[in-house]
């Protein structure tokens, strides 16, 4: 059922006045260049005027979308009805116990449990997060880490959504939570083999950079914990973990372009870490230990798409590294899993995931076959060396997620679990997916993954939502989504644009979408949109765009460049005030991202950033209908970026299109913490799109 148009509905609400933010002129000068920021004052979470402005925007959003509340509720119930509420993960075995994560009907949070030796054994509940989360607007539990003797578990909790976790320890024999509290951490930790020494990572209280590794001895005051390692380079983060072999505690340091590791025998926590291979700018490597060797995934020697090397455990300097799998120009080597008899290699070729099985004795070398045109496949939890069984996950845009057990010896596979889509209406035969190639202005072919209901007519009248991310080498694979069905079943096409800045087509695909080539990310997205219009999938009257975080930067850049190409845009937690943020090294993530965006303290980077920074390039022109979302406690993209952006858009835009800002006053970058609460945010976004299309049911 449809009625009216978005414009007519908006006119009915024209008596509702949009908030007008106060202007306080702030002069920002760098490299002799002067910028005037009238909304700089919003950078103060404690300022009552800031909170009042955010709340006024929330009230305006509520009033302007009040007529969509029934649709939002219907979408929420519809999406919720597809989810198996009493669901559980496929159990995996580690150190004598089967570990299970399950959800109970009617509850938002998981229950973590285990069973000793057999799945028929009595269940032992480690944590019921539903009970722990009571009384909190936001609750996240993570970093579960059991001692080698299976008697204690360390865990981290965050109740604010600033990703600052407090580590606690639970006695699994008595159920007691021990008194020591370790605050301001990443939440993750790892035990030495003595069952009493715990290594963890502290964050800088202001920038939230993970920069210090400490050693805690069970039963002592955390104030007395020993500093083991401090990462002094502000462009690096550090972390600590245990090798799959459980023989080494490993400290990693990483920046965008460079990595470094330190190792320590897990049996001797009283000793000091030794460096594996000193950092060299531009050289990345990761390490896995097995059978007297470390296996190294690295871009050493200009191996752009990475190669696999190995070295003896007592000779870890790179002069001793030798090739196992050489570099290949057309294959991106992404990860490895090591087993007693097999090496499993996760690769990407022409954008598609490949899983390669190699026997150490060279008696077999083959790929697991996949038969879809566009799909996602990746290895799962495989903690056991002594097995022929590999677990991997497979899905496509039309096929629900399956966890598959593959016998590497017999090559037989068994589906351990296929995601259930409840509600009785889903049939994967009703949908089709395809991969297209759009030609960018510079002649580069840009892959696009599409999904839609079968029987679609290419008559330019189809609503189409185009999504992309395009930064940090992060690849958005063509994955299955139960919530997306609510758009597809209402006639939408969903498109993922695999633009430069990700690694869909290898490492060079990333290199050509960062620093001084960042604008390729934006123009690729626009070129994909124009291609889809040319191919009659949709038209500008029915085309929508969506991106979050760095993908929100993408949205901000795109609407400045081609404001009339889209009917509506959703920008979630958008990174839009690029220069000001990257000049403020007190903000979380800033210094660690100079290799991604550039350092604007250098004039060349400053000038390039200024040429695309969404906030700095807002001008007097028409903009599409827009929904912008953020979280007050966001630690990655601070709330004031989208708030300032919306205020400036309101000031300068020349149209009467919708401009809505919704700030979740209780959460941060990831949104709501409960599995069903998060669906309400999706329902709000989808209702925004459907309303613009005049779709009311």
VENVENVEN-V150266 format. One record per backbone hydrogen bond with DSSP energy under -1.0 kcal/mol. CO is the residue of the C=O (numbers start at 0). NH is the residue of the N-H. If there is no record, write none. Layout:
BEGIN
CO/NH
CO/NH
END
This chain:
BEGIN
0/695
4/8
5/9
6/10
7/11
9/12
10/13
12/15
25/36
27/34
29/32
32/29
34/27
37/23
38/41
39/42
41/43
43/46
46/50
47/51
48/52
49/53
50/54
51/55
52/56
53/57
54/58
55/59
56/60
57/61
58/62
59/63
60/64
64/67
65/68
67/71
68/72
69/73
70/74
71/75
72/76
73/77
74/78
75/79
76/80
79/82
81/421
84/86
86/102
91/98
93/96
95/116
96/93
97/114
98/91
99/112
100/88
101/110
103/106
107/674
109/128
110/101
111/125
111/126
112/99
113/123
114/97
115/117
117/120
123/113
126/111
127/131
128/132
132/135
139/157
141/155
144/153
146/149
150/171
151/146
152/169
153/144
154/167
155/141
156/165
157/139
164/184
165/156
166/181
167/154
168/177
169/152
170/174
175/170
181/166
183/202
184/164
189/198
191/194
195/217
196/191
197/215
198/189
199/213
200/185
201/210
201/211
203/207
208/203
209/237
210/230
211/201
212/227
212/228
213/199
214/225
215/197
216/219
220/223
221/224
225/214
228/212
232/235
236/253
238/251
240/249
242/245
246/265
247/242
248/263
249/240
250/261
251/238
252/259
253/236
257/254
259/252
260/275
261/250
262/273
263/248
264/267
265/192
267/270
273/262
279/282
282/258
283/298
285/296
287/294
289/292
291/312
292/289
293/310
294/287
295/308
296/285
297/306
298/302
301/303
302/305
304/332
306/297
307/323
307/324
308/295
309/321
310/293
311/314
316/319
317/320
321/309
324/307
331/347
334/345
336/343
340/359
341/338
342/357
343/336
344/355
345/333
345/334
346/353
347/331
348/351
351/348
353/346
354/367
355/344
356/365
357/342
358/361
363/358
365/356
375/394
377/392
384/339
384/386
387/407
389/405
390/379
391/403
392/377
393/401
394/375
398/395
400/418
401/393
402/415
402/416
403/391
404/413
405/389
406/410
411/406
413/404
416/402
426/429
427/430
429/453
431/451
433/449
435/447
437/445
439/442
443/439
445/437
446/497
447/435
448/495
449/433
450/493
451/431
456/458
462/492
463/543
464/494
465/545
466/496
470/473
476/478
482/485
483/486
483/487
484/488
486/489
486/491
487/490
492/464
493/450
494/466
495/448
496/498
498/501
500/472
502/505
506/510
507/511
508/500
509/512
513/516
514/517
516/519
517/520
518/522
519/523
520/524
521/525
522/526
523/527
524/528
525/529
526/530
527/531
528/532
529/533
530/534
531/536
532/535
535/459
538/541
541/463
542/566
542/567
543/465
544/569
545/467
546/571
547/550
548/552
548/574
549/553
550/554
551/555
552/556
553/557
554/558
555/559
556/560
557/561
561/564
566/624
567/544
568/626
569/546
570/628
571/548
573/575
575/614
576/580
577/581
578/582
580/583
583/586
586/589
589/592
590/593
592/595
592/596
593/597
595/514
598/601
601/605
602/606
603/607
604/608
605/609
606/610
608/611
608/612
612/616
618/620
620/653
624/568
625/659
626/570
627/661
628/572
629/663
630/633
637/640
638/642
639/643
640/644
641/645
642/646
643/647
644/648
645/649
646/650
647/651
648/652
657/625
659/627
661/629
663/631
666/632
667/670
673/677
677/681
678/682
679/683
680/684
681/685
682/686
683/687
684/688
685/689
686/690
687/691
688/692
689/694
690/693
END
